[in-house]
Amino acid sequence: MAEIHATRRSLAQQKIAAVGADAALITSPANVRYLSGLVSSNAALLLPAEGDGVLATDSRYAEAAARDCPDIELVTERQVDEALARLAAVRGYRVLAFEAQDLTFERYKVLARTDGAPELVPLGHAVEELRMIKDESEIGLIAKACALTCEAFDAVLGAIIPGRSEREYAVLLERAMVDLGADGIAFDSIVASGPNGAIPHHARTGRRFQAGDLITIDCGARYQGYHADMTRTVALGEPDAWQREIYELVAVAQAAGVAAAVPGADVRDVDASARDIIEAAGHGGHFQHGLGHGIGLEVHEAPMMGYGRTGRLFDRVPVTVEPGVYVPGRGGVRIEDTLVVRAGRAGPEVATEPAQILTTTTKELLVL
């Protein structure tokens, strides 16, 4: 793995040079892990545009850093960003890029007051852009997280019975993920039953399942730092006609979104491929979130796919596709897969293969 992290740092150095900086201070935990391999709640990386980087962490993680990052110089300090800012000054770096999306204004002021402090300039989302395209080892870890998610979902599906609460079911599902081998959950599972299904990010409650409910379950496992994200909606008892209607609508829209997720696609066009179907059916006002997002070391990362977003998809980019219809006071449906955008054969006209879907639990409406 040391070679992988060294390659990533080399690519990041090109981006650091491109912004005219002598070095960059990487403070986002996900970005530090991506570039160094260190898992820590308190670490930072000083990465020069040329030469070797310096990793800082405190004594709680020093032994892990020495073990997992043997090719990086290590500084053991509690205030990691301050220690590296001082080191940047000592080493004569005149321009230091920083991650404005992570560094608080208070911490920025501390760095700016460092004796001999370099000029501080924003790095932008340079490392996140690198993280967007995964290598096959990363895709394998996401696939494992997705497999654990599906296995856990299937294992506790029978626990969806009248009288069980949203909260009780979420605990059963999350426990199953860990029991099957997940490091933990990717996020707090959403379990939205009956009228609560009209709230896209409903916080699970003590509401008990009832016959006639549609129940939306949004869940994911985390495996070796990588996340899964899957949503399925099931019916408890024979669904009404309106419930079947919106389920079938979302299923068609979701399939269209998956089909549109190909290399080179504009993220707005991918979003529109599903959104236009829902709008044409008269439910445009009932689908107001983006179609999906990238996934990896964070459950929500670049690229974001929505009507106000910019950018394109590329080969080996894992994303979610998750349209929904949410009818206030009645309920809702969301269907979501984690998939990997894949390129087909090269040629005069680029051909594509279907995206690699990692969440394989059936998308047929399950009537329990």
N, C-alpha and C positions, 0 to 999 in steps of 0.2 A: 504493500500500500504506500510505502514511502515514495516510490517512483511516481505513483499516480498523483500524490500531493505535490511533488516537485514539479511535475508537468503543469498542474493547475497554477502553481505560483508563477511559473514562467509565462503563462498566458496572461495572468493578472498583471505582470510587470509591463507587458506591452501596453495595457490600458493605462497604467500609471504614467508611463512615458508620454502617452497620447494627450494627457491633460496637462502636460508640462510640469509635473511634479518630480521631485527628487526621490520621494518615497511616499508610501501611504500608510496610514494608521487604520488597521482593520479592527473594528470593535464589535460588529454584529456577531453573536455567538454562532449562528449558522455559517456565516462566512469564515470565521476563524476555524471552525471544524472542517469546512470544505477545503481550505487551503493548507491546513496543518495536520488534521486527523485528531486533534485534541477535543475531547468532550469536557466542557467546563462551563460553570456559571460565571466565571470571572477570569477572562483571558483576553488578550489582544495581541495582534501581530503587527510588527513594524516591517514593512516590505519595501525595500528600495527598488527603484526602477532598474538597477543593475546590482548584481551581487546577492548575497545571502540574507535571509530574513532573520528577525529576532522575535521569539515568542515570549510573552510575559504572562505569568499566572501566579497565584499565591501558593502558600505552603501546602494547602489541602490537595492541590492538583500537581505539585511539582514532580512527585514520583511517577504519576501517570504520564506526564509530559515527557519525562526522560525516557520512559518505556516506549511510548507511542510515537514520539517525534524525535528520534535520535539524530536526525540530520539537520535540526534547527537549533541555533544558539538559544539558550534558555536564560531568562531573567526571572528571579523569584521575588515578587513584590506584591503588596496588597492592592495598591492603587496602580493598576496595570497601565492605563492610558497615560497617566502622569509620568510614570517611569519611562515609558517609551518616548514620550515627547521630550523628556530631558536627554535621553540617549540620542534622539534625532538632532538635538541642538549640539551635543558634544561631537557628533560625527559630521557636523557641518552641512546638514541638509538645509537648504534655503527655502524650499517649498515643500510643504507636507500636505498631502491630500487626506481628507477624512470622510467618514461615512455620515453625512448630515442626517440621513434617515434614522440613524441609530444614536448618535451622540446628542445628549441633551444640551440645551443652551448653557446650563450651569457648568457642565463638564467642559464645554467649549471655552468658556471664559477662563477656567482654570488652566487649560492648555495654552491659551493665548497669553497668559501671564508668566509662563515658564521663561526663566532667564535664557536669553538668546533664542527664543522660540522662532521656528521657521514660520514663514507666511503660510497660513492655513487656507486651503482651497477645497471646495467640495469634490469628492471623487465621483459622485453620482452613483448609479446602480451598476457599476462596472462588474463587481463580483457576481451579483444576482444575474446579470446577463450571461456570464459564463456558466452559472449553475443551471440555466434554463435547458441547455442541451446536455443530456445525461450520457455517461458512458455505460457500457453494457453491465458493468458490475453494479452501478446504481439502479439500473432498470431491474436487475435481478432482485435487489433488496426491496424495491417497491412492489414487484410481483409477489414476493414472499409475504409482505404486509397485506396485500390484497387477498392472497390465498387464505391467510389466517382470518381475515375479516369475513370472507365468504363461508369458511368452515364454521366459524362461531355463529354467524347468522343462521345457517342451516341447523346447527345443533340446538338452538333455543327457539326455533320457530314454533315448536309445539307449545311453548309457554305463553303464547298469545291466546288467552282465554278470557271470557267475560269475568270481570271482578278483579283482574290483576291491574295494578296501577302502572302508569307510564314510568314512574321512578323505579318500581320494582323490576320491570322488564329491562330497563336500561342497565341496572346493576347486574342482572343475570347475563346480559349480552357482553358487557365489558369484562366480567369475570371469566367468561368463556374464552375471550381473546387471549387473556393472560395465561389461562390454564393450557391453551393450545400452543403457547410458545412466544406470544408477542411480548415485547419489552414493556408495553403499556398501551394506552389508547392514544389515538392521534388527536382527539378532541373529545369534549363531553358529548356523548351520543344524544342526538335529538330523537325523541319519541313523542310524536304529536298525534293524538287520537281524536276522532270525531271533529267537532268544530275547531279544536286546537290546530288541526291540520291546515287551517287557513293562514297560519302564522309561519312563514318560511323558517325562521330560526326560533321556534318555540322552545322555551325552557321547560323541560319535563316537570310534571307536577304529580300530585297524588290522584289525579283524575283516573278513574277505573274504566277499563275497556268495556264497551257495551256492544251487544249485537247490533249490526248495522253500521258500525264505525268503519271508515277508512283510517288506516294507521300508517303514518309515514315514519320511517326509521332511517336516520342518517347517521352512519357510524364508520369507524375506521380503526385499524390497528396500527401500531408503530413498531417497526422492526429495524434494529441497528441504526436508528436515527431517521429512517425513511418512513413516510406516511402513506396510508391508504385512505380512500374516501369513497363511500358507496351509499346510495339511497335507494330503498325499495319501499313501495306502498302496497299494503295488503288489505284485504277486506275481511272483516269478522262477520261472517254470515253473508247470505246472498246480497250483493250490492244492488242499489236502486239504479234505474236507468241513467240518471244524471251522473252517478258515480262511475258507471262503466263508460259513459260518453267522455268525461274528462280524462279518465285513465287512458282510453284509446287515443285521445288527442295528444296527450303528453308522450305516449309511447311512439307515435308517428313522428312528433317533433324531435324527440331524443334520437331516433334512428337517423333523421336527416342531419342533425348536428354531428353525430359520429361520422357519417359519410362525408361531411364537408371538412373534417379535420385532417387535411392532407398537407404535405410540405408546400410552402409558398402561399397558403391561404391567408388572406387578410382576416384578422381576428373579428373584425366587424362583420365580415361576410359569413363567417362560421356562426356567429351569434344570430344573424339575420336568417340563416337557413332554417333554424328552429323557431325563432320569434315570429317570422312571417306566417308560419302555419298556424300558430296559436292566435295571432291577430286576425287572420282570415276567418277563424271559427268564432270570432266575437269575444275572445277572452284576453285580448291584448292588455287590458287594464288589470288582469289577474296574474300577470307575469312581469314583475318589475325588477328582478335582479338579473345580473349577468348570467350568460350561459355556462360559464365555467372558468377554471383557473389552472395554472400550473401547480405541480405538486412534487415534493421531494423531501429535502431536509426540513422544510416547513410545509404545513398543510395547505397554505395559500401563498403562492409565489408566482413569479412571472412565468408565462404570460397570462394576463387577465383578458378574458374574452367577454366583451360586452359592447353595447351599441355606442358607448362613448370612448372606447379604448382604441389604441393604435398598435400596430405591429403585425408580424407575420409568424406563422408556425413553421417549424423546421423538423427535419428528420431527428428522431430520438428525443422528442419533447413530450414528456408525460403531461396530460391535462385531464380535467374532468369535463364531462358534458352533462348538465343537470337542469334541464328545463322543468318548469312546474306551472300548475294552475291552482290558484288559491282563491276560493270563493268565500268571502266574509260571512261568518255566522253558520256556515255549513260544513266546510272541510276543504281538503285539497289533496293534490297528487304531485309528487316529485319522483323522477327516475334519474339516477345518476350512476355513471360508470367512470372509473379511472381507466384511461387508455394511453397508449403510446403512439404518437404520430410516426409513421414509417414511410420511407421512400421506397419506390419500386426500382425497376431497372433504369439505368441511364440510357439516354438516346437522344435523337434530334428533338423529340417531343417527350418531356418527362412523363413517365407513367408512374402510377402509384398503386400500392397494394392497400387493402383495407387496414385501418388502424388496428393495432394489437390491443384488444380489450383484456384488461387484467382482472376485472371484477366479473366473475362468470356466473354468479347466482342468477337464476332465471328472471326474466323481465315480464313473463306472463303474469297476469293478475292472479295472485294466489287468494283463493277463497277459503278461509279457515273455519 
